[in-house]
Amino acid sequence: MLAVAFAASRDTRRRKVIKDCPAPTVQGLWSATMCGGAGCGDDDPVPRSVLVVDDHAEYRISVRALLEADGFVVLGEAGTGAEAIRAVGRLSPDVVLLDVRLPDMDGIAVAESVARMPDPPVVVLVSSRDGAAYGPRLANAPVRGFLAKIDVSGASLRRLIG
């Protein structure tokens, strides 16, 4: 399973509440494709503005094009964790698509900082590695879920964020 949604939530207003979904696949994680049907998700509108955070400019450009082609508005890009934290405060995106591995800090630490902000955005972590490689740290992170970089698209992001 490459795309997962987290059932646990500290901020139920902004996080997907999973109801009537199949049993969790691994330690409380659900596949985004399994929970895309009726009875899953909440009543919040689908977030549309995105901040893309990755240390590879080529990847940011590609993801921006994919998301914009599918109706998302990419408000900005960041190449480091520090830039990402500043950009979230400045741009107030609905969603932060955040690489786990950044040059100055890891994406989970960035997500923890962002979660402490007033009205924090939905955070989705991405990596070229399998999510299982991050173990309990990923499962306990204050994020909506995880997508493998190869699976990132407007449709996969929309399924994950509701």
Secondary structure, 3 states (H helix, E strand, C coil): CCCEEECCCCCCCCCCCECCCCCCCECCEEECCCCCCCCECCCCCCCCEEEEECCCHHHHHHHHHHHHHCCCEEEEEECCHHHHHHHHHHHCCCEEEEECCCCCCCHHHHHHHHHCCCCCCEEEEEECCCHHHHHHHHHCCCCCEEEEHHHCCHHHHHHHHC
